[in-house]
Amino acid sequence: MHNLYVPPYKILTFVVLFCFGFFSASYLKDDQTTLPKFDIPKPDVSFDFKFNFDFNFSKPEVDEEISKPVKSWNDVVIQTNGTDRKYGNLVGIQLVLQPEDFVKEEWWRERIEETLNKGKTSGIFDRKTIVILPEHTGTGLLFLDEKSRFLNADSLESALKTKGDNFTFSDLFYLKAEKMADVYVRTFSELAKQYNVPILAGTIILPNPKIVKGSLVLDPKGPLYNVAIPFSADGKLMDPLVKKTLLTEDELKILSPGEITQDRVWIVPGWKVAIFIGQEVFDINIYNRLVGKPIDGLISPSASYPNMKWQSLDLEDSNIWKQEGLAKFIKSTKAQDLVQVFLAGHLYGKNWNGKTFNLRDFSNEDQVSSVENPTILNLYF
């Protein structure tokens, strides 16, 4: 049995302490005025937010599709040098093209075909006709499928920035090369066959193009060349594919020069003509390679763009091309007739104003009267 005995003094001590604690608590509760008050600092939780909100809710620039461009002329002009002696003729076609004309394959073809149709309906095409188009007729296909932001830029540099800060002109050529080549070959194969005339289809910039078994083959990583490609009257690719050998400083930034030793004599039924591209017409070394060869004419797809220079020559001056080029050197060859064909139009606000001209029998000259209209310069042999 447990012992529950508690001594009386412990019980008394407990009762006294309990009563003291109880009455002290009650007193403090009722009379708090005797207690000191402390001002406890409060933390500053206010925030000074200063946001500059721009409530400009205008829409960002939209990259819109380009509408079909409206041509600025009513008709294609024809000028004829000589009379038809049934020996054949050289037909130089000065095109007037804007970047918008190249956006769709069918728009570009329509611009070219309008001139060919004019030649056909005028009766100047026959089995001995040779058609020559300007330099860069195909290069403009660089604008295929482009939209408003690219085409409406203030400059080519600004246009390239729409594709990336480090995007270059060369990048664009490599990006578009296959499609450019497809459209170019398809269009001129069909047109040459449709109008039954051999066509030197101006020039186009492509990565190391070659004609292999009748087809145009590209090297996707090869150097870029500015090339002239002939098409036969039955629509087939022909040799020689000529790579431009002489380049301006601007051209050297993206292009490689062709070999000066390359073949440049184009043989069509009944005729042989030598092909020069642009400022190649100023190089005596090219003519020297033609000495003694049986050629009938000299032809040159060309372009004259703003601030274009060659050595000390100002190539914006159309007289320079006539005085220092084909006409100056033709007698060193066996050719008697020549035609130099220029592209007209504008690119990012800059006009291309070269004037197409020809020369028959060394002395009978003809030149387009305007760069505002597409013009056919017809020279009879």
C-alpha positions in Angstrom: 0.0 0.0 0.0 1.4 3.4 -1.1 2.3 6.1 1.4 0.4 9.3 0.4 1.4 11.4 3.4 2.4 15.1 2.6 4.0 17.2 5.3 1.7 20.2 6.4 4.5 22.9 5.8 4.6 22.0 2.0 0.8 22.4 1.7 0.9 25.8 3.3 3.8 27.0 1.1 1.9 26.0 -2.1 -1.2 27.9 -1.1 0.7 31.1 -0.4 2.5 31.1 -3.7 -0.6 30.3 -5.7 -2.5 33.2 -4.1 0.3 35.7 -4.8 0.5 34.9 -8.4 -3.2 35.1 -9.0 -3.7 38.5 -7.4 -0.6 40.0 -9.1 -1.9 39.0 -12.5 -5.3 40.5 -11.9 -3.8 43.8 -10.8 -1.6 44.2 -13.8 -4.5 43.5 -16.1 -6.7 46.2 -14.5 -4.1 49.0 -14.2 -1.8 49.1 -17.2 -1.1 52.8 -16.8 1.8 52.0 -14.5 3.6 50.1 -17.2 6.1 51.8 -19.5 5.2 52.1 -23.2 7.7 51.4 -25.9 7.6 52.7 -29.5 8.6 49.7 -31.6 9.8 50.9 -35.0 7.7 49.6 -37.9 9.5 48.4 -41.0 9.0 50.6 -44.1 7.2 48.3 -46.5 6.2 51.0 -49.0 7.5 50.7 -52.6 8.2 53.4 -55.1 7.4 51.7 -58.4 8.0 53.9 -61.4 7.0 52.1 -64.6 7.1 53.9 -67.9 4.3 52.1 -69.8 4.1 52.7 -73.6 0.5 52.5 -74.5 1.2 52.7 -78.3 -1.0 49.9 -79.6 -0.2 50.4 -83.3 0.3 47.2 -85.3 3.8 46.0 -86.1 4.9 46.2 -89.8 3.2 43.4 -91.7 5.2 41.5 -94.3 2.6 41.5 -97.1 2.4 39.8 -100.4 3.3 41.9 -103.4 0.6 42.8 -105.9 1.2 42.2 -109.6 3.2 45.2 -110.8 1.6 47.4 -113.5 3.9 48.1 -116.5 4.7 51.7 -117.2 4.6 51.5 -121.0 2.0 50.8 -123.7 4.0 49.2 -126.4 7.3 47.6 -127.3 9.3 49.7 -129.7 11.2 48.1 -132.7 14.1 49.8 -134.4 15.7 48.2 -137.5 19.2 48.6 -138.9 19.6 47.4 -142.4 17.3 45.5 -144.8 16.3 41.8 -144.8 18.6 40.1 -147.3 17.7 36.7 -145.9 21.1 36.3 -144.3 19.7 36.4 -140.8 19.6 39.0 -138.0 20.7 39.9 -134.5 17.8 40.9 -132.3 18.9 42.7 -129.1 16.0 43.2 -126.6 16.4 45.9 -124.0 14.1 44.9 -121.1 12.7 47.3 -118.5 12.4 45.4 -115.2 11.7 46.3 -111.6 12.3 44.0 -108.6 8.6 43.4 -108.4 8.6 41.8 -111.8 10.7 38.9 -110.5 8.6 38.0 -107.5 6.4 35.5 -109.4 7.7 33.3 -112.2 4.7 34.1 -114.4 5.1 37.9 -114.0 8.8 37.7 -115.0 8.0 35.5 -118.0 5.2 37.8 -119.1 7.5 40.8 -119.3 10.0 38.9 -121.4 7.3 37.2 -123.6 5.7 40.5 -124.4 8.9 41.5 -126.3 9.2 38.2 -128.0 5.6 38.3 -129.1 6.2 41.8 -130.6 9.1 40.4 -132.6 7.2 37.5 -133.9 4.1 39.4 -134.9 6.3 42.0 -136.6 7.8 39.3 -138.8 11.5 39.8 -137.8 12.0 36.2 -136.5 13.1 33.5 -138.9 15.3 30.4 -138.9 18.5 32.5 -138.8 17.5 34.9 -136.0 19.6 35.2 -132.9 17.9 36.9 -129.8 20.1 38.5 -127.1 18.8 39.6 -123.7 20.6 41.8 -121.2 23.0 41.0 -118.4 21.3 40.0 -115.1 18.0 39.1 -116.8 18.0 36.0 -114.7 19.9 37.4 -111.7 16.8 39.3 -110.7 15.1 36.0 -109.9 16.8 36.6 -106.5 13.6 38.4 -105.7 11.4 35.3 -106.2 8.7 35.0 -103.5 9.9 38.0 -101.6 7.4 40.2 -99.8 6.9 43.9 -98.9 9.5 44.2 -96.1 12.3 43.1 -98.4 11.2 44.8 -101.6 10.2 48.1 -99.9 13.4 48.6 -98.0 15.4 51.8 -98.4 18.5 49.9 -99.7 19.7 46.4 -100.4 21.6 46.5 -97.1 18.4 47.2 -95.2 16.6 44.5 -97.2 19.2 41.9 -96.2 18.7 42.8 -92.5 15.1 41.7 -92.7 16.6 38.2 -93.0 19.0 38.5 -90.1 21.7 40.9 -88.9 24.6 38.9 -90.4 22.7 37.8 -93.6 24.8 38.6 -96.7 24.1 39.1 -100.4 26.0 35.9 -101.1 23.8 34.0 -98.6 20.8 35.0 -100.5 22.2 33.7 -103.8 23.0 30.3 -102.2 19.6 30.2 -100.6 17.8 30.8 -103.8 20.1 29.2 -106.4 18.2 26.0 -107.1 14.9 27.7 -107.5 16.4 30.5 -109.6 18.0 28.0 -111.9 14.8 25.9 -112.3 12.7 29.0 -113.2 15.4 30.3 -115.5 15.9 27.1 -117.5 12.2 26.2 -117.6 11.2 29.7 -118.9 13.8 30.1 -121.6 13.5 26.5 -122.8 9.8 27.0 -123.3 10.1 30.5 -124.9 12.9 29.5 -127.3 10.8 26.5 -128.4 7.6 28.5 -128.6 9.0 31.3 -130.7 11.4 29.0 -132.6 14.5 31.2 -132.1 17.8 30.6 -130.4 18.1 32.9 -127.3 21.1 34.1 -125.4 19.2 34.4 -122.1 21.1 37.4 -120.7 23.0 36.3 -117.6 22.3 34.8 -114.1 24.4 34.5 -111.0 24.7 30.9 -109.8 27.2 28.7 -107.8 29.6 27.1 -110.3 27.0 26.1 -112.9 27.8 23.5 -115.7 25.9 22.0 -118.6 26.0 18.2 -118.1 24.3 16.0 -120.7 21.9 18.8 -121.6 21.0 19.8 -118.0 22.2 22.7 -115.9 24.0 21.4 -112.8 25.0 23.5 -109.8 27.6 23.1 -107.1 25.7 24.2 -103.9 28.9 25.3 -102.2 30.8 26.4 -105.3 31.9 29.9 -106.1 29.4 32.3 -107.5 29.7 33.2 -111.2 27.9 35.5 -113.5 27.1 33.3 -116.5 25.5 33.7 -120.0 23.6 30.6 -121.1 22.5 30.0 -124.7 19.3 28.1 -125.7 18.6 26.5 -129.0 15.5 27.1 -131.1 14.2 23.7 -129.9 14.6 24.8 -126.2 17.8 22.9 -125.4 20.7 24.2 -123.4 23.7 24.9 -125.6 27.4 25.4 -125.2 29.3 27.5 -124.5 28.2 28.5 -121.0 30.3 31.7 -120.6 31.5 32.8 -117.1 32.2 36.6 -116.8 36.0 37.1 -116.5 36.4 40.8 -115.8 34.7 42.0 -112.6 34.4 45.5 -111.0 35.3 46.0 -107.3 31.7 45.6 -106.3 31.3 42.4 -108.3 34.5 40.9 -106.8 32.9 41.1 -103.3 30.6 38.2 -104.2 31.7 36.8 -107.6 34.6 34.7 -108.9 36.0 35.5 -112.4 35.8 32.9 -115.2 38.9 31.8 -117.1 39.9 34.0 -119.9 40.8 30.9 -122.0 37.2 29.6 -122.0 35.4 29.1 -125.2 33.0 31.9 -126.0 31.9 31.2 -129.6 28.3 30.3 -129.9 27.4 28.3 -133.1 23.8 28.5 -134.3 22.5 27.3 -137.7 24.3 29.4 -140.3 26.1 31.7 -137.9 28.9 32.0 -135.3 29.0 34.8 -132.7 31.4 35.5 -129.9 29.9 36.3 -126.5 31.2 39.1 -124.2 29.6 39.9 -120.8 29.5 43.5 -119.7 32.9 45.2 -119.3 34.7 42.2 -121.0 34.3 44.3 -124.2 37.2 46.5 -123.0 39.8 43.7 -122.8 42.0 43.4 -125.8 43.2 40.0 -124.6 39.8 38.5 -125.3 39.7 39.8 -128.9 43.3 38.4 -129.4 41.9 34.9 -128.7 39.4 35.4 -131.5 41.9 36.4 -134.1 41.6 34.2 -137.2 38.4 32.4 -136.0 35.5 32.3 -138.4 33.0 34.4 -136.5 30.2 36.6 -138.0 29.2 38.8 -135.1 30.0 40.0 -131.6 27.2 40.1 -129.0 27.2 41.3 -125.4 24.6 41.1 -122.7 25.5 44.0 -120.4 24.3 46.3 -117.6 25.3 49.8 -116.4 24.4 50.5 -112.8 25.0 53.6 -110.7 28.6 54.5 -109.9 29.9 51.7 -112.1 33.6 52.1 -112.8 36.1 50.1 -114.8 39.7 51.2 -114.2 39.5 54.9 -115.3 36.3 54.5 -117.2 32.9 55.9 -116.1 30.6 53.2 -117.2 27.4 55.2 -116.5 28.4 57.1 -119.7 26.8 55.2 -122.6 29.3 56.7 -125.0 32.2 54.9 -123.3 30.7 51.6 -124.2 30.6 52.5 -127.9 33.9 54.3 -128.0 36.1 51.9 -126.0 34.4 48.5 -126.4 33.1 46.3 -129.2 33.2 48.9 -131.9 36.8 49.8 -131.2 38.1 46.2 -131.4 35.8 44.5 -133.9 38.2 44.9 -136.8 40.8 42.8 -135.0 38.3 39.9 -135.6 36.5 38.5 -138.6 33.2 39.8 -137.4 31.4 42.6 -139.2 28.4 43.2 -137.0 27.8 43.7 -133.2 25.1 44.3 -130.7 25.4 45.2 -127.0 22.2 44.9 -125.0 21.5 46.7 -121.7 19.0 46.1 -118.9 16.9 49.2 -117.9 14.9 49.7 -114.8 15.5 50.5 -111.2 16.7 48.8 -108.0 16.0 50.4 -104.6 15.6 53.8 -106.0 18.7 53.6 -108.3 18.2 53.6 -112.1 20.0 51.4 -114.5 20.3 53.5 -117.7 22.6 51.7 -120.2 21.5 52.1 -123.8 21.3 49.2 -126.2 23.1 49.8 -129.5 24.3 47.9 -132.6 26.7 48.4 -135.5 26.4 47.0 -139.0 29.3 46.7 -141.4 31.5 48.7 -139.1 29.8 52.1 -139.7 26.0 51.9 -139.6 25.1 52.5 -135.9 21.7 52.4 -134.2 20.9 53.0 -130.5 17.7 53.0 -128.4 16.1 56.4 -128.0 14.8 55.7 -124.5 15.5 53.6 -121.4 11.9 54.0 -120.2 10.4 51.5 -122.7 11.4 48.0 -123.7 13.0 48.2 -127.1 13.9 45.7 -129.8 17.0 46.6 -131.8 16.9 44.5 -135.0 20.1 44.3 -137.1 20.1 42.5 -140.4 23.3 40.8 -141.5 
